[in-house]
Amino acid sequence: MAGRLRRGIRMLGSVGFRCSIAVLLILLSITGTVPEPLASPAHHRKAGPGTTVRVSAARSDAVVPAAGRAEVITYRMRSVSGRVVAATGLMLLPRTAAPVGGWPFVVYNHVTTGAADSCAPSRVRPTSEAHELMTRGDAIATRLLDAGVAVLRPDFEGIGAPGPHPYLIGRSLARSVVDLVSAARRAEPRLGRDWVVAGHSEGGVGALWTASAGQALPTGTHLRGAVAFTPVTRTADELELLRHVPTAAGGIGGLSAIAALIIGGAATVDPALARSLRRGALSPEAVRLLPHLETRCLPGLGASDSWGGLAPADIPGPDGDRFVSRLEAVMRANDPAAVTLRAGLPIRIDAGILDAVAPLPFTEALVAGYRAQGADVTYERWLGGHPEVVKDGYAAGPAVAWMLDRLGVEVS
């Protein structure tokens, strides 16, 4: 009996092996690639930054129609605390065959969507609270894909994966970019070496920090340019003005929501500031709303039952002056104006003349500062506000043409 049982187990094992080989051959014939193997959870915890953890099919509105394939990559990145943590991002591949040397690609960083996991653009659904924000880069992605350029879209640290989001913290945004590039090129060998980094608003800050002379780039790749659409700058100055506003009416509540994200982001890099939040830095009303940062996206944070119902002047607590001073110091250290750009890297900045989020005079000063460094900056102004700049009819077409030129892609 025991002998027959052992023979039966060996036969089942052989059949299972043959079935696995058959499935693999079928997948190869359909996709031309071997599916990414999933290692054990223990292996993932030990894996270094830029390691691919999982590749899965993107779903719903995360799939840009122009893409030949759309996948969500779970990868490992270096966090602001120095730990290696999980992160997610979207990989969109063109419908056209990869050229010799692989597809050139653009990493596109999204506008502010929020800090909760549900705000990750790779998770967008028709019913998503921040749907318009999460898909605002689709026009640019479509133009790039149609030109045969792949697109990577990081969700950023703490969005779509455990942990807080370091909102507007430059080195975190940049690490989200470079570690996604490494992971995507491991998962998809048809991605080439040449790439451009771009982004809108918060994503523009991430693009500029990626272009920093101090940011290490993935081995074997060539960053050919950086594009920042309406990058937010001089946030510390805006906070100083905002803190004295006594009402949440007239759209000011939306700025209170942004202030909340800034507070949460600064707390990830300043432990003393983080400890102070519930010890007098914030008002009791603001402390009560802190959990909303992990459950609501930007529209929800701006609602009257959340931070949007709180006047900016009512956010600081009894120790507010010292808290705001510390908060402003964090923002100045992470401002795009603090970036020393990589020598010789072409930069493009697109601004909205009517932009109330990234005011034109602030952007003009940023451009002047970069040019004073000797940077090659292409600067364009558009008759629109913060949301319009990245759309068709505004900067989308000219900016994509600029990216394609940097990548050496000819469009017929």
C-alpha positions in Angstrom: 0.0 0.0 0.0 2.8 2.4 0.9 4.6 1.7 -2.3 1.5 2.3 -4.4 0.9 5.6 -2.6 4.5 6.8 -3.2 4.2 5.9 -6.9 0.8 7.8 -7.1 2.4 10.9 -5.6 5.3 10.7 -8.1 2.8 10.4 -11.0 0.8 13.4 -9.7 3.9 15.4 -9.3 4.9 14.6 -12.9 1.5 15.5 -14.2 1.6 18.8 -12.3 5.0 19.6 -13.7 3.8 18.9 -17.2 0.7 21.1 -16.7 2.8 23.9 -15.4 5.1 23.7 -18.4 2.1 23.7 -20.7 0.6 26.8 -19.0 3.9 28.6 -19.3 4.2 27.8 -23.0 0.6 29.1 -23.6 1.4 32.3 -21.7 4.6 32.7 -23.8 2.7 32.2 -27.0 0.1 34.9 -26.0 2.3 37.6 -24.4 5.8 36.9 -25.5 7.0 37.3 -21.9 7.4 35.1 -18.9 5.1 36.2 -16.0 6.9 37.9 -13.1 7.4 35.3 -10.4 6.2 36.2 -6.9 8.7 35.6 -4.2 7.8 34.8 -0.6 6.6 37.6 1.7 9.8 37.2 3.7 11.8 37.7 0.5 9.9 40.9 -0.3 10.7 42.3 3.2 14.4 41.8 2.6 14.4 43.0 -1.1 16.2 46.2 -1.9 14.7 49.4 -3.5 13.8 49.0 -7.1 12.8 45.4 -6.7 9.6 44.2 -8.5 7.3 42.5 -6.0 4.2 41.9 -8.2 2.9 42.7 -11.7 -0.9 42.6 -12.2 -3.3 43.7 -14.8 -4.6 47.3 -14.4 -8.3 47.6 -14.2 -11.1 50.0 -15.0 -10.2 53.7 -15.7 -6.5 53.1 -14.9 -6.4 51.6 -18.4 -5.7 54.4 -20.8 -7.4 53.3 -24.1 -4.3 54.1 -26.1 -2.2 51.5 -24.2 -1.5 48.1 -25.7 -1.0 46.8 -22.2 -1.6 48.4 -18.8 -0.2 46.9 -15.6 0.1 47.8 -11.9 3.6 47.3 -10.5 4.1 46.7 -6.8 7.7 47.5 -6.0 10.1 48.4 -3.2 11.3 51.9 -2.6 13.5 53.8 -0.1 11.2 55.8 2.2 11.9 59.2 3.8 12.7 57.3 7.0 15.4 55.3 5.2 13.4 52.0 5.3 12.6 50.0 2.3 8.8 49.9 1.9 6.2 48.8 -0.7 4.9 51.2 -3.3 2.7 51.0 -6.4 2.6 52.5 -9.9 1.1 52.1 -13.3 3.0 50.9 -16.4 1.4 51.7 -19.8 3.0 50.2 -22.9 2.4 51.3 -26.5 0.5 49.2 -29.1 3.4 49.4 -31.4 6.3 46.9 -31.3 9.3 48.0 -29.3 12.1 49.4 -31.4 15.7 48.1 -31.3 17.0 49.2 -27.8 13.5 49.2 -26.3 10.7 51.7 -25.9 11.8 55.1 -24.6 9.6 56.1 -21.7 8.2 59.0 -19.7 7.6 58.9 -15.9 4.5 61.1 -15.3 3.9 62.2 -11.7 0.3 63.0 -10.8 -1.3 66.1 -9.5 -2.3 66.1 -5.8 -5.0 63.5 -5.3 -4.8 63.1 -1.5 -2.8 60.8 0.9 -5.2 57.9 1.4 -4.6 54.6 -0.4 -7.9 55.0 -2.3 -6.3 58.1 -4.0 -3.8 56.1 -5.9 -4.2 56.7 -9.7 -3.5 53.0 -10.3 -6.8 52.3 -8.5 -9.0 54.8 -10.2 -12.6 53.7 -10.8 -15.6 55.6 -12.3 -16.9 56.1 -8.7 -13.5 57.3 -7.3 -13.8 60.4 -5.1 -10.9 62.1 -6.9 -11.6 60.7 -10.4 -10.8 63.8 -12.3 -7.6 64.4 -10.4 -6.5 60.8 -10.7 -7.0 60.8 -14.5 -5.9 64.3 -15.3 -2.7 63.1 -17.0 -4.5 60.9 -19.4 -4.3 63.4 -22.3 -0.5 63.5 -22.1 -0.2 59.7 -21.6 -2.4 59.2 -24.7 -0.2 61.4 -26.9 3.0 59.6 -25.7 1.6 56.2 -26.2 0.4 57.1 -29.7 4.0 58.2 -30.5 5.3 54.8 -29.3 6.6 56.0 -25.9 5.8 53.9 -22.8 4.5 55.7 -19.7 5.1 55.0 -16.0 2.9 56.6 -13.4 4.0 56.3 -9.7 1.3 56.5 -7.0 3.9 58.0 -4.6 5.1 56.7 -1.2 2.2 55.9 1.1 -0.6 56.2 -1.6 -1.8 52.7 -2.6 0.5 51.1 -0.1 0.8 51.1 3.7 2.2 54.2 5.5 1.7 58.0 5.4 2.2 60.0 2.3 5.2 62.5 2.6 3.2 65.2 0.7 5.5 67.7 -1.2 8.6 66.1 0.3 11.0 66.2 -2.6 13.3 63.3 -2.0 10.3 61.0 -1.4 8.7 61.9 -4.6 12.0 61.5 -6.5 12.6 58.0 -4.9 9.1 57.0 -6.0 10.2 57.8 -9.5 13.7 56.2 -9.7 12.7 53.0 -7.8 9.7 52.5 -10.1 12.0 52.9 -13.1 14.3 50.2 -11.8 11.4 47.9 -11.0 9.6 48.4 -14.3 12.7 47.7 -16.3 13.2 44.5 -14.3 9.6 43.5 -15.0 9.5 44.6 -18.7 12.8 44.1 -20.6 11.4 45.9 -23.6 11.7 49.3 -21.8 14.7 51.1 -23.1 17.4 53.3 -21.5 16.2 56.8 -22.5 13.6 58.6 -20.4 12.1 61.9 -19.4 10.5 62.7 -16.0 7.4 65.0 -16.0 4.7 65.9 -13.6 1.8 68.3 -12.7 1.7 70.4 -9.5 2.9 68.1 -6.7 4.1 65.8 -9.5 6.0 68.8 -11.0 7.8 69.1 -7.7 8.7 65.4 -8.0 10.0 65.9 -11.5 12.3 68.7 -10.5 13.6 66.8 -7.5 14.3 63.9 -9.7 16.3 66.3 -11.9 18.4 67.3 -8.9 22.2 66.9 -9.2 22.1 64.9 -5.9 19.6 62.3 -7.0 21.1 59.0 -8.1 19.5 57.6 -11.2 18.9 53.9 -12.2 21.9 52.2 -13.5 22.0 51.9 -17.3 19.4 54.6 -18.0 19.8 58.1 -19.5 17.5 60.9 -18.2 17.0 63.2 -21.2 14.9 66.0 -19.7 12.4 67.1 -17.0 9.0 68.8 -17.4 7.2 70.5 -14.6 3.6 71.7 -15.2 2.5 74.3 -12.7 5.0 73.2 -9.9 4.0 74.5 -6.5 6.8 76.6 -5.0 7.2 79.0 -2.1 4.7 77.0 -0.1 6.1 78.4 3.1 5.2 81.9 2.0 1.7 80.8 1.1 1.3 79.1 4.5 2.3 82.3 6.3 -0.4 84.3 4.5 -3.0 81.5 4.8 -2.6 81.1 8.6 -4.3 84.4 9.3 -7.4 83.8 7.2 -10.4 83.7 9.6 -13.0 82.0 7.4 -13.4 78.8 5.3 -15.9 80.5 2.9 -15.3 81.4 -0.7 -13.2 78.4 -1.6 -10.7 78.9 1.3 -11.8 75.5 2.7 -10.0 73.8 -0.2 -6.8 75.5 0.9 -7.3 74.2 4.5 -7.4 70.7 2.9 -4.1 71.4 1.2 -2.7 72.7 4.5 -3.7 69.5 6.2 -1.8 67.4 3.6 1.2 69.7 4.1 1.1 69.1 7.9 0.8 65.3 7.4 3.7 65.4 4.9 6.0 67.4 7.1 5.3 65.1 10.0 6.9 62.2 8.1 10.3 63.9 8.1 10.3 65.9 11.3 9.6 63.6 14.3 9.5 66.5 16.8 6.8 68.2 14.6 4.9 64.9 14.4 4.9 64.6 18.2 3.7 68.2 18.6 0.5 67.8 16.6 -1.5 66.4 19.5 0.4 68.4 22.1 -0.7 71.9 21.4 0.5 72.5 17.8 -3.0 71.9 16.4 -6.4 73.0 17.7 -8.7 70.3 19.1 -10.8 70.6 15.9 -7.8 70.0 13.7 -6.6 67.0 15.8 -10.0 65.4 15.4 -9.7 65.6 11.6 -6.2 64.1 11.3 -7.6 60.6 10.7 -9.3 61.9 7.5 -5.9 62.1 5.9 -5.8 58.3 5.6 -9.5 57.9 4.6 -10.4 60.7 2.2 -9.0 62.1 -1.0 -8.6 65.8 -1.7 -12.3 66.5 -2.6 -13.4 64.8 0.6 -10.8 66.7 2.7 -12.2 69.9 1.3 -15.8 69.1 2.3 -17.5 71.1 5.0 -17.5 68.1 7.4 -13.7 67.8 7.1 -10.8 70.2 6.8 -12.8 72.3 4.3 -15.1 73.4 7.1 -12.2 74.7 9.2 -10.9 78.2 8.7 -7.1 78.3 8.3 -6.8 80.5 11.3 -8.5 77.8 13.4 -6.0 75.0 12.5 -3.0 76.0 14.8 -3.4 75.4 18.5 -1.9 77.2 21.5 1.6 76.4 20.5 0.8 77.4 16.9 3.5 80.0 16.3 6.4 77.6 17.0 4.6 74.8 15.1 4.1 77.0 12.0 7.7 78.1 12.0 8.9 74.5 12.1 6.4 73.6 9.4 7.6 76.4 7.1 11.2 75.3 7.6 10.3 71.8 6.3 8.6 73.3 3.3 11.5 75.6 2.4 13.9 72.6 2.5 11.7 70.7 0.1 10.8 73.6 -2.2 11.7 73.2 -5.9 13.7 76.4 -5.5 16.1 74.5 -3.2 17.0 72.1 -6.1 20.4 72.3 -7.7 19.6 70.9 -11.1 21.7 68.2 -12.8 24.2 69.9 -15.0 23.3 70.0 -18.7 19.8 68.5 -18.2 17.1 70.3 -20.3 14.2 71.5 -18.2 10.7 72.7 -19.3 8.3 74.5 -17.1 4.7 75.3 -18.1 2.8 77.9 -16.0 -0.9 79.1 -15.9 -1.3 82.8 -16.0 -4.5 82.5 -14.0 -3.2 79.9 -11.6 -4.3 80.4 -8.0 -2.5 77.3 -6.7 0.9 78.0 -8.2 0.8 81.8 -8.7 2.6 83.0 -11.8 5.0 85.4 -9.9 6.3 82.4 -7.8 6.8 80.3 -10.9 8.6 83.2 -12.7 11.0 83.5 -9.7 11.6 79.7 -9.8 12.5 79.9 -13.5 14.8 82.9 -12.9 16.6 81.0 -10.1 17.2 77.9 -12.4 18.5 80.1 -15.2 20.8 81.8 -12.7 22.2 78.3 -12.1 23.0 78.1 -15.8 20.2 75.6 -16.5 18.7 75.3 -20.0 15.0 76.1 -19.2 12.2 76.3 -21.7 9.4 78.3 -20.1 5.9 78.7 -21.4 2.9 80.5 -20.0 -0.7 79.6 -20.8 -4.0 81.6 -20.4 -5.5 79.2 -17.9 -5.6 78.1 -14.3 -4.0 75.2 -12.5 -6.2 72.3 -13.9 -6.2 73.5 -17.6 -2.4 73.7 -18.2 -2.0 69.9 -18.8 -5.0 69.6 -21.1 -5.3 69.5 -24.9 -5.4 73.0 -26.3 -2.9 74.2 -23.6 0.5 72.6 -22.8 -0.3 68.9 -23.5 0.7 69.0 -27.2 3.7 71.3 -27.1 5.1 69.7 -24.0 4.8 66.2 -25.4 6.5 67.4 -28.6 9.3 68.7 -26.4 9.6 65.3 -24.7 9.6 63.4 -27.9 12.4 65.7 -29.2 14.5 65.0 -26.1 13.9 61.2 -26.6 14.8 61.4 -30.3 11.3 60.1 -31.3 10.2 61.3 -34.8 6.4 61.6 -35.3 5.1 61.3 -38.8 
